Amino acid sequence: MNIFTNDITWILLLPVIGAVGVYATPTKIARWVALVFSALVFALSIIMFFRILSDGGFSNFGDLRHLPDSFDALWINFNAGSFHFNIHYFVGVDGLSLPLVVLNALITMLAVIGGWEKTRVKEYLALILLLESGVMGVFVSLDLFLFFLFWEVELAPMFLLIGIWGNDAIKHGVPGRIYSAWKFLLYTFFGSVFMLAGFIFVYLQSGQTSARLTDLSTHLLVGSVQIPLIGVTLSLQLIAFLLVFAAFAVKIPMFPLHTWLPDAHTDAPTEVSVILAGVLLKMGAYGLIRFCLILFPQGAHEFSGVLAVLAVINIIYGAGICLVQSDMKKLIAYSSVSHMGIILLGVAAATGTGDMAFRMAALTGATVQMFSHGIITALLFFCVGVIYDKAHTREIVIFGGVAKRMPMLATLFTFAALASLGLPGLAGFVAEYMVFTGSFKIWTAVTIVSVFTMILTASYLLWMIKRVFYGPFNKKWDWLPDASPRELIPLFALAGVIVFVGIYPTALINVITPSLSQLMHSALAFVK
Amino acid sequence: MLKLSDLYLLSPELSLTLLALVVMTVDLFTKRRIVVAATALIGLIVPVALTISQIFILDFSHANHAFSNMLSVDSYAVFFKIIFLLIAVVMVLASYEYVKKYVKADGEFYTLMLFSVVGMMLMASTTELITIYISLELTSIPLYVMAGLIRSNEKSAEAAVKYVLLGAMSSAILLYGFALLYGLTGTTDLMGIATLIKNGMHTSNVITSVQGNLMELIAGVLILAGFGFKISAVPFHMWSPDIYEGSPTPATAFFSVGSKAAGFAALIRVFIDGGLGQVNLTSLVVVISIVAVLTMTLGNFVAAVQTNAKRMMAYSSIAQAGYILVGFVASFASNKSDGNAAVLFFILIYVVTNLGAFSGIIALGDLTGGDKIEDFRGLARRSPLLAACTAACLASLAGIPPLAGFWSKVIIFSTAWGLGLNWLVIVALLNSIVSLVYYGRIIKSMYFDAPLKLDRLKMPIGLSTSITFAAAALVVLTVAAQFIINAATPAASSLLAFLLGR
């Protein structure tokens, strides 16, 4: 198959072409160019979904060597002495990545609609499209070094998006947008250095001539090494796991590496927050399952106890902080920390010791949570963005009874909050229920503590809704108009998806299961 | 005996010399500068075409010698010739507005530049000491004049005088090294030198081994010092910041890429083809490694505190020379061509990105008259194209993935690691982190800081062409890195092949 007849190549290329097109056309047309290209990518991802479905269904997703949709070509090949430096353009989608590819395409398209009236709109939309391409690359690369490159590609547009269009309020002596952009960049860069070191370590240790996931997964690290001076013996797998996981932990974000997230969210413009929470955080969770679990199952297993504890800190600490937030956006940012902790708990359960079926359920739940958290948080951020664009403040206490003036938005915001706190019948419930049931058998105490997050989530979200939308009406907001039709498009689109996933999760779970069960059986089966 | 085929081997240089003369003559008869620049640009098609024809016609499985082994057209030489011609094309495009505004001497500027390019091309393709020296002078003397071309500006005059004096001194040192080498071996031909060093030298009609011969070591160090000036390696770098700052910016761009690439071309040729590594290898490797470490470290750390963009670029180019030396010394120490292949790849990427970054600085000078880092403030709002392309080039120089500069660093460092110079690679990596500071600072002020003025800057056509060309080439090189590697590997091994062949 030719590289240009593969649809994944076009999913990567179309946003880039679109970005150039946006730059090159006058502002009025540029918006439509951006919309058309993001819609094309979304359409392509949906077509890919149904094509795979009709070509024999998702049961072929297990083996990464024979994916129904993948492409492999040697890109860089350089030999120096005994060192072989090979990079393959090896891309493909399976049950783990396909939902995220669709999610990314959907959210980017909605972000383009949301960012319709930004200042300097051409650059804004062009960067959003470039960002989409980088994130798509992360989700589809199956070569370690290719993955690393795309991981870095995403940094530059995100940095600029926060740094240029962000919030001007002074923070630590500099405008907040600059402070947060740098913080985001440095944290991620710091993590990715460790990831690169880990990848090179695995690659050299394996003795393979290429760093494709399929080559390395059959040559797992063995043995251990004694650390000089302290005399502790660590298995090589654990060392490699920790190195690579450092990058993902920053991105997820895992306590105590989460502090960049609230800053980045509060200072980023609405659509960027949406993409950041909806898709970018998933890169970390995706990398954890895709690379860490496949390449270092033993290391992940050894770390699973610590991971479970860190997960519960993420869940409870994140939710606790939400209770005292006065800024709506910051509140939702911290709620992300809490919800991403549930993914960590799922992974910790999957790598723990116990019944395979429960571990499998926990991992499936974690993967579903990636998708459902993506759409729910995106909806929440869009809602906050609508209020902020009109009222130019996000302080909870200033508002009151705004539902009177914004009935449509109040309904949707409440809906999103209910989805986020895990109301049965909506997307959030499915994932959290699966993770908690699965992990209860594996990490009982941890899970019992974690489940209280349901109560905390309900209290902070409903309390915020009450203070902003209900209660006595603050006359100051008499002039507020309701959300415009353009602003309502993304809100309704996301709400629809949330209901669909909540009522009929099987559609999503059927896609995910073949890949995950293969992963569990090939990588984690040795843990009884 | 002069053969017609010899002339063909020399034809790119010959046609370029003719072009320089034609440009000078055209300048005499017309006052319209566009005609002069167009002549230079269109005329460059001839040497480019001839060089490309050489790629297809000549057989590179062996070196093609001409003029009693003085000229050697191997794939190494052709690789560099392409780089130099590329530089010439970009320079003509990028300098057009600047020359009009500040230099006011088109004919001279283009003629000198073309003569200098002839010298550079010869430096890459001669295998004889005296010819190397002459080509070096042919390269340098036009550069001295170019540095002083802003006649009304004191700094420019100062730069020219400094450049002449220091340049003369360095070529004297180089010549001294060559003389020692000749005295030891009795020949100026690099192949002959390599053979004699290998088989033992003639001292008063007795053939003695040269292992441990101090003279050979001194000659090597002197040659390194002489070329070290050209490539601005520490401690021979003192000239570059002042001269970079004072000279007209296009000339600075030309020094930073052309003169440096030519210096490396000749340095590598003399050291590898001349077989200098066959004796006293350890001492020479230690000397070059120390120079590499000093060059990287000083370049990076001093660049981080500069306020003038041209001075910063001067130190950045010093640092880049240090990275290149890492690759070279790895190859030199292990007698394998991989390191030099990485060097060739690195130099090509460096040339493209540095030309792009300098096009940005030239454009800034044309449009706002400033070349301080603070003049970059808010450039993204005043001219998005300029800011985006400059940022891409700077990010590539910093080696930020996934741009081409990342490849060149990965390849040169992993090669040096594979060839056993691990400590040098660690130093280089630490240095790369420092380099993020100063490249990042310009990107930051272009994008995040409030602009000094709010007007839109209109880019002249020549500059926007050259900077877009550089940025586009960057993207193409990133994706098509494999093609360059495929070209660089035989080019580097063509040097070694002849040494190992005997």
Boltz contact constraints between the chains, C-beta under 6 A:
constraints:
  - contact:
      token1: [A, 76]
      token2: [B, 481]
      max_distance: 6.0
  - contact:
      token1: [A, 76]
      token2: [B, 482]
      max_distance: 6.0
  - contact:
      token1: [A, 78]
      token2: [B, 411]
      max_distance: 6.0
  - contact:
      token1: [A, 78]
      token2: [B, 485]
      max_distance: 6.0
  - contact:
      token1: [A, 80]
      token2: [B, 338]
      max_distance: 6.0
  - contact:
      token1: [A, 80]
      token2: [B, 415]
      max_distance: 6.0
  - contact:
      token1: [A, 80]
      token2: [B, 418]
      max_distance: 6.0
  - contact:
      token1: [A, 81]
      token2: [B, 418]
      max_distance: 6.0
  - contact:
      token1: [A, 81]
      token2: [B, 419]
      max_distance: 6.0
  - contact:
      token1: [A, 82]
      token2: [B, 418]
      max_distance: 6.0
  - contact:
      token1: [A, 83]
      token2: [B, 414]
      max_distance: 6.0
  - contact:
      token1: [A, 83]
      token2: [B, 418]
      max_distance: 6.0
  - contact:
      token1: [A, 85]
      token2: [B, 414]
      max_distance: 6.0
  - contact:
      token1: [A, 149]
      token2: [B, 401]
      max_distance: 6.0
  - contact:
      token1: [A, 149]
      token2: [B, 402]
      max_distance: 6.0
  - contact:
      token1: [A, 152]
      token2: [B, 401]
      max_distance: 6.0
  - contact:
      token1: [A, 152]
      token2: [B, 402]
      max_distance: 6.0
  - contact:
      token1: [A, 153]
      token2: [B, 402]
      max_distance: 6.0
  - contact:
      token1: [A, 163]
      token2: [B, 448]
      max_distance: 6.0
  - contact:
      token1: [A, 178]
      token2: [B, 448]
      max_distance: 6.0
